[in-house]
């Protein structure tokens, strides 16, 4: 994103905006990060990149991730998955 640093957020693509949001979220090394559908409006390739970034930062910074997703492919990449239906846990 260095080449886009002089651009306003509205001039960035959805994937670029999402990566900036991740950088902002991780900059202070939080102990826990909540991400609600972080790949919801992204194409498959960009979604994969965003998830890879999140998981790498999780490993290197030790930040716990609470990730909400409807994408089973994304859910499979996590260490632990809890499924909810109508607000109740149905599977762990």
PDB file with one MODEL, atoms N, CA, C and O in Angstrom:
MODEL        1
ATOM      1  N   UNK A   1       0.799  -1.205   0.000  1.00  0.00           N
ATOM      2  CA  UNK A   1       0.000   0.000   0.000  1.00  0.00           C
ATOM      3  C   UNK A   1       0.839   1.266   0.000  1.00  0.00           C
ATOM      4  O   UNK A   1       0.296   2.366  -0.092  1.00  0.00           O
ATOM      5  N   UNK A   2       2.142   1.130   0.101  1.00  0.00           N
ATOM      6  CA  UNK A   2       3.015   2.308   0.174  1.00  0.00           C
ATOM      7  C   UNK A   2       2.809   3.238  -1.022  1.00  0.00           C
ATOM      8  O   UNK A   2       2.843   4.459  -0.875  1.00  0.00           O
ATOM      9  N   UNK A   3       2.599   2.663  -2.195  1.00  0.00           N
ATOM     10  CA  UNK A   3       2.431   3.491  -3.390  1.00  0.00           C
ATOM     11  C   UNK A   3       1.097   4.242  -3.394  1.00  0.00           C
ATOM     12  O   UNK A   3       0.893   5.143  -4.208  1.00  0.00           O
ATOM     13  N   UNK A   4       0.202   3.878  -2.497  1.00  0.00           N
ATOM     14  CA  UNK A   4      -1.113   4.531  -2.417  1.00  0.00           C
ATOM     15  C   UNK A   4      -1.230   5.444  -1.193  1.00  0.00           C
ATOM     16  O   UNK A   4      -2.326   5.908  -0.877  1.00  0.00           O
ATOM     17  N   UNK A   5      -0.129   5.705  -0.509  1.00  0.00           N
ATOM     18  CA  UNK A   5      -0.172   6.450   0.758  1.00  0.00           C
ATOM     19  C   UNK A   5      -0.652   7.894   0.615  1.00  0.00           C
ATOM     20  O   UNK A   5      -1.128   8.472   1.593  1.00  0.00           O
ATOM     21  N   UNK A   6      -0.544   8.481  -0.552  1.00  0.00           N
ATOM     22  CA  UNK A   6      -0.991   9.868  -0.750  1.00  0.00           C
ATOM     23  C   UNK A   6      -2.461   9.952  -1.170  1.00  0.00           C
ATOM     24  O   UNK A   6      -2.983  11.046  -1.386  1.00  0.00           O
ATOM     25  N   UNK A   7      -3.122   8.814  -1.285  1.00  0.00           N
ATOM     26  CA  UNK A   7      -4.517   8.786  -1.728  1.00  0.00           C
ATOM     27  C   UNK A   7      -5.478   8.859  -0.539  1.00  0.00           C
ATOM     28  O   UNK A   7      -5.154   8.422   0.566  1.00  0.00           O
ATOM     29  N   UNK A   8      -6.653   9.413  -0.784  1.00  0.00           N
ATOM     30  CA  UNK A   8      -7.719   9.428   0.202  1.00  0.00           C
ATOM     31  C   UNK A   8      -8.395   8.057   0.235  1.00  0.00           C
ATOM     32  O   UNK A   8      -8.337   7.323  -0.752  1.00  0.00           O
ATOM     33  N   UNK A   9      -9.035   7.701   1.355  1.00  0.00           N
ATOM     34  CA  UNK A   9      -9.688   6.394   1.440  1.00  0.00           C
ATOM     35  C   UNK A   9     -10.658   6.115   0.292  1.00  0.00           C
ATOM     36  O   UNK A   9     -10.720   4.986  -0.195  1.00  0.00           O
ATOM     37  N   UNK A  10     -11.404   7.106  -0.142  1.00  0.00           N
ATOM     38  CA  UNK A  10     -12.367   6.907  -1.230  1.00  0.00           C
ATOM     39  C   UNK A  10     -11.688   6.572  -2.554  1.00  0.00           C
ATOM     40  O   UNK A  10     -12.334   6.068  -3.472  1.00  0.00           O
ATOM     41  N   UNK A  11     -10.395   6.848  -2.655  1.00  0.00           N
ATOM     42  CA  UNK A  11      -9.644   6.557  -3.875  1.00  0.00           C
ATOM     43  C   UNK A  11      -9.029   5.156  -3.851  1.00  0.00           C
ATOM     44  O   UNK A  11      -8.403   4.736  -4.825  1.00  0.00           O
ATOM     45  N   UNK A  12      -9.203   4.439  -2.751  1.00  0.00           N
ATOM     46  CA  UNK A  12      -8.657   3.093  -2.628  1.00  0.00           C
ATOM     47  C   UNK A  12      -9.716   2.059  -2.986  1.00  0.00           C
ATOM     48  O   UNK A  12     -10.914   2.310  -2.852  1.00  0.00           O
ATOM     49  N   UNK A  13      -9.267   0.903  -3.439  1.00  0.00           N
ATOM     50  CA  UNK A  13     -10.200  -0.193  -3.714  1.00  0.00           C
ATOM     51  C   UNK A  13     -10.710  -0.749  -2.386  1.00  0.00           C
ATOM     52  O   UNK A  13     -10.178  -0.429  -1.324  1.00  0.00           O
ATOM     53  N   UNK A  14     -11.740  -1.581  -2.457  1.00  0.00           N
ATOM     54  CA  UNK A  14     -12.276  -2.200  -1.243  1.00  0.00           C
ATOM     55  C   UNK A  14     -11.235  -3.018  -0.505  1.00  0.00           C
ATOM     56  O   UNK A  14     -11.163  -2.977   0.724  1.00  0.00           O
ATOM     57  N   UNK A  15     -10.427  -3.762  -1.250  1.00  0.00           N
ATOM     58  CA  UNK A  15      -9.371  -4.564  -0.628  1.00  0.00           C
ATOM     59  C   UNK A  15      -8.309  -3.705   0.027  1.00  0.00           C
ATOM     60  O   UNK A  15      -7.824  -4.024   1.112  1.00  0.00           O
ATOM     61  N   UNK A  16      -7.949  -2.614  -0.632  1.00  0.00           N
ATOM     62  CA  UNK A  16      -6.957  -1.697  -0.057  1.00  0.00           C
ATOM     63  C   UNK A  16      -7.508  -1.049   1.211  1.00  0.00           C
ATOM     64  O   UNK A  16      -6.793  -0.903   2.202  1.00  0.00           O
ATOM     65  N   UNK A  17      -8.775  -0.664   1.175  1.00  0.00           N
ATOM     66  CA  UNK A  17      -9.397  -0.077   2.359  1.00  0.00           C
ATOM     67  C   UNK A  17      -9.413  -1.077   3.514  1.00  0.00           C
ATOM     68  O   UNK A  17      -9.190  -0.710   4.667  1.00  0.00           O
ATOM     69  N   UNK A  18      -9.676  -2.332   3.195  1.00  0.00           N
ATOM     70  CA  UNK A  18      -9.727  -3.360   4.233  1.00  0.00           C
ATOM     71  C   UNK A  18      -8.343  -3.590   4.833  1.00  0.00           C
ATOM     72  O   UNK A  18      -8.218  -3.780   6.043  1.00  0.00           O
ATOM     73  N   UNK A  19      -7.306  -3.576   4.001  1.00  0.00           N
ATOM     74  CA  UNK A  19      -5.942  -3.755   4.520  1.00  0.00           C
ATOM     75  C   UNK A  19      -5.527  -2.577   5.389  1.00  0.00           C
ATOM     76  O   UNK A  19      -4.837  -2.760   6.392  1.00  0.00           O
ATOM     77  N   UNK A  20      -5.940  -1.370   5.014  1.00  0.00           N
ATOM     78  CA  UNK A  20      -5.669  -0.195   5.857  1.00  0.00           C
ATOM     79  C   UNK A  20      -6.389  -0.351   7.198  1.00  0.00           C
ATOM     80  O   UNK A  20      -5.821  -0.052   8.248  1.00  0.00           O
ATOM     81  N   UNK A  21      -7.629  -0.817   7.161  1.00  0.00           N
ATOM     82  CA  UNK A  21      -8.382  -1.022   8.402  1.00  0.00           C
ATOM     83  C   UNK A  21      -7.688  -2.047   9.295  1.00  0.00           C
ATOM     84  O   UNK A  21      -7.640  -1.877  10.514  1.00  0.00           O
ATOM     85  N   UNK A  22      -7.152  -3.107   8.697  1.00  0.00           N
ATOM     86  CA  UNK A  22      -6.421  -4.108   9.481  1.00  0.00           C
ATOM     87  C   UNK A  22      -5.161  -3.517  10.094  1.00  0.00           C
ATOM     88  O   UNK A  22      -4.852  -3.772  11.258  1.00  0.00           O
ATOM     89  N   UNK A  23      -4.441  -2.735   9.319  1.00  0.00           N
ATOM     90  CA  UNK A  23      -3.227  -2.097   9.840  1.00  0.00           C
ATOM     91  C   UNK A  23      -3.576  -1.203  11.026  1.00  0.00           C
ATOM     92  O   UNK A  23      -2.881  -1.209  12.042  1.00  0.00           O
ATOM     93  N   UNK A  24      -4.644  -0.443  10.892  1.00  0.00           N
ATOM     94  CA  UNK A  24      -5.072   0.431  11.995  1.00  0.00           C
ATOM     95  C   UNK A  24      -5.479  -0.393  13.208  1.00  0.00           C
ATOM     96  O   UNK A  24      -5.190  -0.010  14.341  1.00  0.00           O
ATOM     97  N   UNK A  25      -6.144  -1.517  12.984  1.00  0.00           N
ATOM     98  CA  UNK A  25      -6.603  -2.347  14.096  1.00  0.00           C
ATOM     99  C   UNK A  25      -5.440  -2.985  14.851  1.00  0.00           C
ATOM    100  O   UNK A  25      -5.504  -3.140  16.071  1.00  0.00           O
ATOM    101  N   UNK A  26      -4.380  -3.355  14.138  1.00  0.00           N
ATOM    102  CA  UNK A  26      -3.257  -4.056  14.760  1.00  0.00           C
ATOM    103  C   UNK A  26      -2.141  -3.132  15.235  1.00  0.00           C
ATOM    104  O   UNK A  26      -1.229  -3.591  15.924  1.00  0.00           O
ATOM    105  N   UNK A  27      -2.182  -1.850  14.892  1.00  0.00           N
ATOM    106  CA  UNK A  27      -1.064  -0.948  15.172  1.00  0.00           C
ATOM    107  C   UNK A  27      -0.725  -0.869  16.660  1.00  0.00           C
ATOM    108  O   UNK A  27       0.447  -0.746  17.017  1.00  0.00           O
ATOM    109  N   UNK A  28      -1.725  -0.937  17.524  1.00  0.00           N
ATOM    110  CA  UNK A  28      -1.484  -0.852  18.966  1.00  0.00           C
ATOM    111  C   UNK A  28      -1.367  -2.218  19.634  1.00  0.00           C
ATOM    112  O   UNK A  28      -1.418  -2.328  20.859  1.00  0.00           O
ATOM    113  N   UNK A  29      -1.210  -3.245  18.823  1.00  0.00           N
ATOM    114  CA  UNK A  29      -1.064  -4.619  19.314  1.00  0.00           C
ATOM    115  C   UNK A  29      -2.135  -4.994  20.352  1.00  0.00           C
ATOM    116  O   UNK A  29      -1.815  -5.268  21.509  1.00  0.00           O
ATOM    117  N   UNK A  30      -3.388  -5.004  19.934  1.00  0.00           N
ATOM    118  CA  UNK A  30      -4.453  -5.337  20.885  1.00  0.00           C
ATOM    119  C   UNK A  30      -4.361  -6.797  21.324  1.00  0.00           C
ATOM    120  O   UNK A  30      -3.836  -7.639  20.595  1.00  0.00           O
ATOM    121  N   UNK A  31      -4.868  -7.088  22.502  1.00  0.00           N
ATOM    122  CA  UNK A  31      -4.877  -8.469  22.982  1.00  0.00           C
ATOM    123  C   UNK A  31      -5.965  -9.278  22.287  1.00  0.00           C
ATOM    124  O   UNK A  31      -5.845 -10.493  22.126  1.00  0.00           O
ATOM    125  N   UNK A  32      -7.030  -8.586  21.877  1.00  0.00           N
ATOM    126  CA  UNK A  32      -8.141  -9.246  21.191  1.00  0.00           C
ATOM    127  C   UNK A  32      -8.668  -8.317  20.102  1.00  0.00           C
ATOM    128  O   UNK A  32      -8.729  -7.101  20.281  1.00  0.00           O
ATOM    129  N   UNK A  33      -9.044  -8.903  18.981  1.00  0.00           N
ATOM    130  CA  UNK A  33      -9.583  -8.125  17.867  1.00  0.00           C
ATOM    131  C   UNK A  33     -10.870  -8.788  17.387  1.00  0.00           C
ATOM    132  O   UNK A  33     -10.891  -9.983  17.091  1.00  0.00           O
ATOM    133  N   UNK A  34     -11.934  -8.006  17.313  1.00  0.00           N
ATOM    134  CA  UNK A  34     -13.209  -8.483  16.801  1.00  0.00           C
ATOM    135  C   UNK A  34     -13.330  -8.061  15.342  1.00  0.00           C
ATOM    136  O   UNK A  34     -13.163  -6.885  15.017  1.00  0.00           O
ATOM    137  N   UNK A  35     -13.617  -9.010  14.470  1.00  0.00           N
ATOM    138  CA  UNK A  35     -13.751  -8.721  13.041  1.00  0.00           C
ATOM    139  C   UNK A  35     -15.076  -9.309  12.549  1.00  0.00           C
ATOM    140  O   UNK A  35     -15.247 -10.527  12.499  1.00  0.00           O
ATOM    141  N   UNK A  36     -15.993  -8.442  12.193  1.00  0.00           N
ATOM    142  CA  UNK A  36     -17.314  -8.859  11.729  1.00  0.00           C
ATOM    143  C   UNK A  36     -17.336  -8.840  10.209  1.00  0.00           C
ATOM    144  O   UNK A  36     -17.360  -7.775   9.592  1.00  0.00           O
ATOM    145  N   UNK A  37     -17.328 -10.022   9.613  1.00  0.00           N
ATOM    146  CA  UNK A  37     -17.338 -10.180   8.155  1.00  0.00           C
ATOM    147  C   UNK A  37     -16.246  -9.352   7.469  1.00  0.00           C
ATOM    148  O   UNK A  37     -16.560  -8.530   6.607  1.00  0.00           O
ATOM    149  N   UNK A  38     -14.984  -9.546   7.826  1.00  0.00           N
ATOM    150  CA  UNK A  38     -13.918  -8.728   7.236  1.00  0.00           C
ATOM    151  C   UNK A  38     -13.729  -8.935   5.737  1.00  0.00           C
ATOM    152  O   UNK A  38     -13.070  -8.134   5.075  1.00  0.00           O
ATOM    153  N   UNK A  39     -14.308 -10.011   5.202  1.00  0.00           N
ATOM    154  CA  UNK A  39     -14.165 -10.274   3.767  1.00  0.00           C
ATOM    155  C   UNK A  39     -15.504 -10.188   3.039  1.00  0.00           C
ATOM    156  O   UNK A  39     -15.605 -10.584   1.878  1.00  0.00           O
ATOM    157  N   UNK A  40     -16.517  -9.680   3.707  1.00  0.00           N
ATOM    158  CA  UNK A  40     -17.879  -9.691   3.183  1.00  0.00           C
ATOM    159  C   UNK A  40     -18.072  -9.113   1.800  1.00  0.00           C
ATOM    160  O   UNK A  40     -18.820  -9.683   1.005  1.00  0.00           O
ATOM    161  N   UNK A  41     -17.431  -8.007   1.479  1.00  0.00           N
ATOM    162  CA  UNK A  41     -17.649  -7.345   0.192  1.00  0.00           C
ATOM    163  C   UNK A  41     -16.441  -7.432  -0.728  1.00  0.00           C
ATOM    164  O   UNK A  41     -16.271  -6.602  -1.620  1.00  0.00           O
ATOM    165  N   UNK A  42     -15.610  -8.431  -0.511  1.00  0.00           N
ATOM    166  CA  UNK A  42     -14.381  -8.551  -1.292  1.00  0.00           C
ATOM    167  C   UNK A  42     -14.451  -9.738  -2.239  1.00  0.00           C
ATOM    168  O   UNK A  42     -15.160 -10.710  -1.976  1.00  0.00           O
ATOM    169  N   UNK A  43     -13.711  -9.658  -3.345  1.00  0.00           N
ATOM    170  CA  UNK A  43     -13.632 -10.798  -4.256  1.00  0.00           C
ATOM    171  C   UNK A  43     -12.814 -11.903  -3.590  1.00  0.00           C
ATOM    172  O   UNK A  43     -12.158 -11.668  -2.575  1.00  0.00           O
ATOM    173  N   UNK A  44     -12.855 -13.097  -4.158  1.00  0.00           N
ATOM    174  CA  UNK A  44     -12.221 -14.269  -3.548  1.00  0.00           C
ATOM    175  C   UNK A  44     -10.722 -14.081  -3.333  1.00  0.00           C
ATOM    176  O   UNK A  44     -10.203 -14.433  -2.274  1.00  0.00           O
ATOM    177  N   UNK A  45     -10.027 -13.533  -4.317  1.00  0.00           N
ATOM    178  CA  UNK A  45      -8.576 -13.352  -4.205  1.00  0.00           C
ATOM    179  C   UNK A  45      -8.222 -12.360  -3.096  1.00  0.00           C
ATOM    180  O   UNK A  45      -7.321 -12.615  -2.297  1.00  0.00           O
ATOM    181  N   UNK A  46      -8.920 -11.248  -3.048  1.00  0.00           N
ATOM    182  CA  UNK A  46      -8.657 -10.241  -2.022  1.00  0.00           C
ATOM    183  C   UNK A  46      -9.060 -10.766  -0.649  1.00  0.00           C
ATOM    184  O   UNK A  46      -8.382 -10.497   0.343  1.00  0.00           O
ATOM    185  N   UNK A  47     -10.158 -11.512  -0.586  1.00  0.00           N
ATOM    186  CA  UNK A  47     -10.587 -12.120   0.676  1.00  0.00           C
ATOM    187  C   UNK A  47      -9.498 -13.018   1.233  1.00  0.00           C
ATOM    188  O   UNK A  47      -9.194 -12.977   2.426  1.00  0.00           O
ATOM    189  N   UNK A  48      -8.914 -13.827   0.367  1.00  0.00           N
ATOM    190  CA  UNK A  48      -7.844 -14.733   0.794  1.00  0.00           C
ATOM    191  C   UNK A  48      -6.660 -13.945   1.348  1.00  0.00           C
ATOM    192  O   UNK A  48      -6.096 -14.316   2.378  1.00  0.00           O
ATOM    193  N   UNK A  49      -6.284 -12.872   0.678  1.00  0.00           N
ATOM    194  CA  UNK A  49      -5.162 -12.048   1.139  1.00  0.00           C
ATOM    195  C   UNK A  49      -5.454 -11.433   2.503  1.00  0.00           C
ATOM    196  O   UNK A  49      -4.592 -11.423   3.382  1.00  0.00           O
ATOM    197  N   UNK A  50      -6.667 -10.921   2.677  1.00  0.00           N
ATOM    198  CA  UNK A  50      -7.043 -10.292   3.944  1.00  0.00           C
ATOM    199  C   UNK A  50      -7.001 -11.315   5.078  1.00  0.00           C
ATOM    200  O   UNK A  50      -6.474 -11.024   6.152  1.00  0.00           O
ATOM    201  N   UNK A  51      -7.548 -12.499   4.852  1.00  0.00           N
ATOM    202  CA  UNK A  51      -7.536 -13.539   5.885  1.00  0.00           C
ATOM    203  C   UNK A  51      -6.105 -13.966   6.191  1.00  0.00           C
ATOM    204  O   UNK A  51      -5.756 -14.157   7.357  1.00  0.00           O
ATOM    205  N   UNK A  52      -5.272 -14.117   5.166  1.00  0.00           N
ATOM    206  CA  UNK A  52      -3.868 -14.473   5.397  1.00  0.00           C
ATOM    207  C   UNK A  52      -3.169 -13.425   6.256  1.00  0.00           C
ATOM    208  O   UNK A  52      -2.402 -13.769   7.155  1.00  0.00           O
ATOM    209  N   UNK A  53      -3.433 -12.149   5.983  1.00  0.00           N
ATOM    210  CA  UNK A  53      -2.841 -11.068   6.782  1.00  0.00           C
ATOM    211  C   UNK A  53      -3.314 -11.171   8.229  1.00  0.00           C
ATOM    212  O   UNK A  53      -2.511 -11.067   9.156  1.00  0.00           O
ATOM    213  N   UNK A  54      -4.605 -11.374   8.419  1.00  0.00           N
ATOM    214  CA  UNK A  54      -5.137 -11.464   9.777  1.00  0.00           C
ATOM    215  C   UNK A  54      -4.537 -12.636  10.539  1.00  0.00           C
ATOM    216  O   UNK A  54      -4.160 -12.490  11.702  1.00  0.00           O
ATOM    217  N   UNK A  55      -4.445 -13.785   9.903  1.00  0.00           N
ATOM    218  CA  UNK A  55      -3.909 -14.963  10.579  1.00  0.00           C
ATOM    219  C   UNK A  55      -2.418 -14.821  10.854  1.00  0.00           C
ATOM    220  O   UNK A  55      -1.935 -15.284  11.888  1.00  0.00           O
ATOM    221  N   UNK A  56      -1.685 -14.192   9.949  1.00  0.00           N
ATOM    222  CA  UNK A  56      -0.259 -13.959  10.176  1.00  0.00           C
ATOM    223  C   UNK A  56      -0.053 -12.997  11.344  1.00  0.00           C
ATOM    224  O   UNK A  56       0.806 -13.230  12.194  1.00  0.00           O
ATOM    225  N   UNK A  57      -0.823 -11.934  11.389  1.00  0.00           N
ATOM    226  CA  UNK A  57      -0.724 -11.000  12.512  1.00  0.00           C
ATOM    227  C   UNK A  57      -1.150 -11.667  13.810  1.00  0.00           C
ATOM    228  O   UNK A  57      -0.601 -11.367  14.870  1.00  0.00           O
ATOM    229  N   UNK A  58      -2.114 -12.560  13.739  1.00  0.00           N
ATOM    230  CA  UNK A  58      -2.529 -13.324  14.908  1.00  0.00           C
ATOM    231  C   UNK A  58      -1.362 -14.155  15.437  1.00  0.00           C
ATOM    232  O   UNK A  58      -1.117 -14.200  16.642  1.00  0.00           O
ATOM    233  N   UNK A  59      -0.649 -14.808  14.531  1.00  0.00           N
ATOM    234  CA  UNK A  59       0.486 -15.650  14.938  1.00  0.00           C
ATOM    235  C   UNK A  59       1.646 -14.821  15.469  1.00  0.00           C
ATOM    236  O   UNK A  59       2.221 -15.151  16.506  1.00  0.00           O
ATOM    237  N   UNK A  60       1.992 -13.753  14.768  1.00  0.00           N
ATOM    238  CA  UNK A  60       3.188 -12.993  15.140  1.00  0.00           C
ATOM    239  C   UNK A  60       2.957 -12.047  16.312  1.00  0.00           C
ATOM    240  O   UNK A  60       3.862 -11.837  17.119  1.00  0.00           O
ATOM    241  N   UNK A  61       1.768 -11.475  16.417  1.00  0.00           N
ATOM    242  CA  UNK A  61       1.497 -10.507  17.486  1.00  0.00           C
ATOM    243  C   UNK A  61       0.812 -11.154  18.686  1.00  0.00           C
ATOM    244  O   UNK A  61       0.751 -10.563  19.765  1.00  0.00           O
ATOM    245  N   UNK A  62       0.298 -12.366  18.497  1.00  0.00           N
ATOM    246  CA  UNK A  62      -0.382 -13.047  19.589  1.00  0.00           C
ATOM    247  C   UNK A  62      -1.762 -12.494  19.893  1.00  0.00           C
ATOM    248  O   UNK A  62      -2.313 -12.748  20.965  1.00  0.00           O
ATOM    249  N   UNK A  63      -2.318 -11.750  18.970  1.00  0.00           N
ATOM    250  CA  UNK A  63      -3.653 -11.182  19.157  1.00  0.00           C
ATOM    251  C   UNK A  63      -4.709 -12.263  18.955  1.00  0.00           C
ATOM    252  O   UNK A  63      -4.688 -12.981  17.955  1.00  0.00           O
ATOM    253  N   UNK A  64      -5.625 -12.375  19.902  1.00  0.00           N
ATOM    254  CA  UNK A  64      -6.742 -13.298  19.741  1.00  0.00           C
ATOM    255  C   UNK A  64      -7.728 -12.681  18.758  1.00  0.00           C
ATOM    256  O   UNK A  64      -8.045 -11.495  18.845  1.00  0.00           O
ATOM    257  N   UNK A  65      -8.207 -13.488  17.829  1.00  0.00           N
ATOM    258  CA  UNK A  65      -9.174 -13.012  16.838  1.00  0.00           C
ATOM    259  C   UNK A  65     -10.536 -13.625  17.110  1.00  0.00           C
ATOM    260  O   UNK A  65     -10.659 -14.839  17.277  1.00  0.00           O
ATOM    261  N   UNK A  66     -11.544 -12.791  17.153  1.00  0.00           N
ATOM    262  CA  UNK A  66     -12.926 -13.254  17.159  1.00  0.00           C
ATOM    263  C   UNK A  66     -13.468 -12.831  15.805  1.00  0.00           C
ATOM    264  O   UNK A  66     -13.709 -11.651  15.552  1.00  0.00           O
ATOM    265  N   UNK A  67     -13.652 -13.807  14.954  1.00  0.00           N
ATOM    266  CA  UNK A  67     -13.959 -13.567  13.548  1.00  0.00           C
ATOM    267  C   UNK A  67     -15.367 -14.067  13.232  1.00  0.00           C
ATOM    268  O   UNK A  67     -15.675 -15.241  13.435  1.00  0.00           O
ATOM    269  N   UNK A  68     -16.204 -13.186  12.742  1.00  0.00           N
ATOM    270  CA  UNK A  68     -17.552 -13.553  12.317  1.00  0.00           C
ATOM    271  C   UNK A  68     -17.525 -13.697  10.804  1.00  0.00           C
ATOM    272  O   UNK A  68     -17.095 -12.789  10.093  1.00  0.00           O
ATOM    273  N   UNK A  69     -17.991 -14.852  10.314  1.00  0.00           N
ATOM    274  CA  UNK A  69     -18.024 -15.074   8.870  1.00  0.00           C
ATOM    275  C   UNK A  69     -19.151 -16.034   8.509  1.00  0.00           C
ATOM    276  O   UNK A  69     -19.538 -16.891   9.303  1.00  0.00           O
ATOM    277  N   UNK A  70     -19.658 -15.873   7.312  1.00  0.00           N
ATOM    278  CA  UNK A  70     -20.610 -16.825   6.750  1.00  0.00           C
ATOM    279  C   UNK A  70     -19.923 -17.718   5.725  1.00  0.00           C
ATOM    280  O   UNK A  70     -20.566 -18.568   5.110  1.00  0.00           O
ATOM    281  N   UNK A  71     -18.635 -17.531   5.542  1.00  0.00           N
ATOM    282  CA  UNK A  71     -17.862 -18.247   4.532  1.00  0.00           C
ATOM    283  C   UNK A  71     -17.210 -19.478   5.159  1.00  0.00           C
ATOM    284  O   UNK A  71     -16.285 -19.335   5.959  1.00  0.00           O
ATOM    285  N   UNK A  72     -17.672 -20.691   4.815  1.00  0.00           N
ATOM    286  CA  UNK A  72     -17.096 -21.899   5.408  1.00  0.00           C
ATOM    287  C   UNK A  72     -15.609 -22.076   5.085  1.00  0.00           C
ATOM    288  O   UNK A  72     -14.881 -22.679   5.873  1.00  0.00           O
ATOM    289  N   UNK A  73     -15.150 -21.567   3.950  1.00  0.00           N
ATOM    290  CA  UNK A  73     -13.728 -21.666   3.608  1.00  0.00           C
ATOM    291  C   UNK A  73     -12.880 -20.843   4.573  1.00  0.00           C
ATOM    292  O   UNK A  73     -11.792 -21.267   4.961  1.00  0.00           O
ATOM    293  N   UNK A  74     -13.366 -19.685   4.954  1.00  0.00           N
ATOM    294  CA  UNK A  74     -12.661 -18.847   5.932  1.00  0.00           C
ATOM    295  C   UNK A  74     -12.692 -19.523   7.296  1.00  0.00           C
ATOM    296  O   UNK A  74     -11.676 -19.568   7.990  1.00  0.00           O
ATOM    297  N   UNK A  75     -13.846 -20.047   7.684  1.00  0.00           N
ATOM    298  CA  UNK A  75     -13.984 -20.699   8.989  1.00  0.00           C
ATOM    299  C   UNK A  75     -13.025 -21.878   9.130  1.00  0.00           C
ATOM    300  O   UNK A  75     -12.513 -22.125  10.222  1.00  0.00           O
ATOM    301  N   UNK A  76     -12.773 -22.606   8.047  1.00  0.00           N
ATOM    302  CA  UNK A  76     -11.879 -23.768   8.097  1.00  0.00           C
ATOM    303  C   UNK A  76     -10.434 -23.388   8.394  1.00  0.00           C
ATOM    304  O   UNK A  76      -9.656 -24.240   8.824  1.00  0.00           O
ATOM    305  N   UNK A  77     -10.063 -22.155   8.179  1.00  0.00           N
ATOM    306  CA  UNK A  77      -8.690 -21.719   8.403  1.00  0.00           C
ATOM    307  C   UNK A  77      -8.401 -21.400   9.865  1.00  0.00           C
ATOM    308  O   UNK A  77      -7.247 -21.178  10.232  1.00  0.00           O
ATOM    309  N   UNK A  78      -9.425 -21.373  10.695  1.00  0.00           N
ATOM    310  CA  UNK A  78      -9.247 -20.996  12.094  1.00  0.00           C
ATOM    311  C   UNK A  78      -8.942 -22.209  12.962  1.00  0.00           C
ATOM    312  O   UNK A  78      -9.219 -23.347  12.584  1.00  0.00           O
ATOM    313  N   UNK A  79      -8.364 -21.944  14.138  1.00  0.00           N
ATOM    314  CA  UNK A  79      -8.052 -23.023  15.074  1.00  0.00           C
ATOM    315  C   UNK A  79      -9.303 -23.556  15.758  1.00  0.00           C
ATOM    316  O   UNK A  79      -9.391 -24.744  16.067  1.00  0.00           O
ATOM    317  N   UNK A  80     -10.260 -22.679  15.990  1.00  0.00           N
ATOM    318  CA  UNK A  80     -11.489 -23.068  16.684  1.00  0.00           C
ATOM    319  C   UNK A  80     -12.669 -22.385  16.011  1.00  0.00           C
ATOM    320  O   UNK A  80     -12.612 -21.200  15.683  1.00  0.00           O
ATOM    321  N   UNK A  81     -13.735 -23.142  15.811  1.00  0.00           N
ATOM    322  CA  UNK A  81     -14.936 -22.610  15.180  1.00  0.00           C
ATOM    323  C   UNK A  81     -16.136 -22.887  16.070  1.00  0.00           C
ATOM    324  O   UNK A  81     -16.322 -24.006  16.548  1.00  0.00           O
ATOM    325  N   UNK A  82     -16.937 -21.871  16.284  1.00  0.00           N
ATOM    326  CA  UNK A  82     -18.194 -22.015  17.017  1.00  0.00           C
ATOM    327  C   UNK A  82     -19.303 -21.578  16.074  1.00  0.00           C
ATOM    328  O   UNK A  82     -19.281 -20.464  15.551  1.00  0.00           O
ATOM    329  N   UNK A  83     -20.266 -22.456  15.860  1.00  0.00           N
ATOM    330  CA  UNK A  83     -21.380 -22.134  14.966  1.00  0.00           C
ATOM    331  C   UNK A  83     -22.586 -21.685  15.794  1.00  0.00           C
ATOM    332  O   UNK A  83     -22.918 -22.279  16.820  1.00  0.00           O
ATOM    333  N   UNK A  84     -23.221 -20.630  15.318  1.00  0.00           N
ATOM    334  CA  UNK A  84     -24.410 -20.094  15.975  1.00  0.00           C
ATOM    335  C   UNK A  84     -25.605 -20.171  15.040  1.00  0.00           C
ATOM    336  O   UNK A  84     -25.475 -20.019  13.826  1.00  0.00           O
ATOM    337  N   UNK A  85     -26.765 -20.409  15.624  1.00  0.00           N
ATOM    338  CA  UNK A  85     -28.018 -20.355  14.869  1.00  0.00           C
ATOM    339  C   UNK A  85     -29.047 -19.674  15.770  1.00  0.00           C
ATOM    340  O   UNK A  85     -29.289 -20.114  16.893  1.00  0.00           O
ATOM    341  N   UNK A  86     -29.635 -18.620  15.276  1.00  0.00           N
ATOM    342  CA  UNK A  86     -30.621 -17.841  16.037  1.00  0.00           C
ATOM    343  C   UNK A  86     -30.064 -17.419  17.393  1.00  0.00           C
ATOM    344  O   UNK A  86     -30.788 -17.401  18.388  1.00  0.00           O
ATOM    345  N   UNK A  87     -28.783 -17.079  17.429  1.00  0.00           N
ATOM    346  CA  UNK A  87     -28.151 -16.574  18.644  1.00  0.00           C
ATOM    347  C   UNK A  87     -27.717 -17.632  19.634  1.00  0.00           C
ATOM    348  O   UNK A  87     -27.222 -17.300  20.711  1.00  0.00           O
ATOM    349  N   UNK A  88     -27.891 -18.903  19.294  1.00  0.00           N
ATOM    350  CA  UNK A  88     -27.501 -19.983  20.201  1.00  0.00           C
ATOM    351  C   UNK A  88     -26.402 -20.828  19.563  1.00  0.00           C
ATOM    352  O   UNK A  88     -26.384 -21.039  18.350  1.00  0.00           O
ATOM    353  N   UNK A  89     -25.486 -21.308  20.405  1.00  0.00           N
ATOM    354  CA  UNK A  89     -24.405 -22.155  19.910  1.00  0.00           C
ATOM    355  C   UNK A  89     -24.980 -23.525  19.544  1.00  0.00           C
ATOM    356  O   UNK A  89     -25.669 -24.151  20.349  1.00  0.00           O
ATOM    357  N   UNK A  90     -24.692 -23.985  18.319  1.00  0.00           N
ATOM    358  CA  UNK A  90     -25.201 -25.276  17.865  1.00  0.00           C
ATOM    359  C   UNK A  90     -24.088 -26.279  17.603  1.00  0.00           C
ATOM    360  O   UNK A  90     -24.347 -27.478  17.503  1.00  0.00           O
ATOM    361  N   UNK A  91     -22.857 -25.804  17.489  1.00  0.00           N
ATOM    362  CA  UNK A  91     -21.752 -26.714  17.180  1.00  0.00           C
ATOM    363  C   UNK A  91     -20.447 -26.036  17.546  1.00  0.00           C
ATOM    364  O   UNK A  91     -20.285 -24.829  17.362  1.00  0.00           O
ATOM    365  N   UNK A  92     -19.519 -26.824  18.064  1.00  0.00           N
ATOM    366  CA  UNK A  92     -18.193 -26.287  18.368  1.00  0.00           C
ATOM    367  C   UNK A  92     -17.137 -27.171  17.745  1.00  0.00           C
ATOM    368  O   UNK A  92     -15.944 -26.898  17.881  1.00  0.00           O
TER     369      UNK A  92
ENDMDL
END
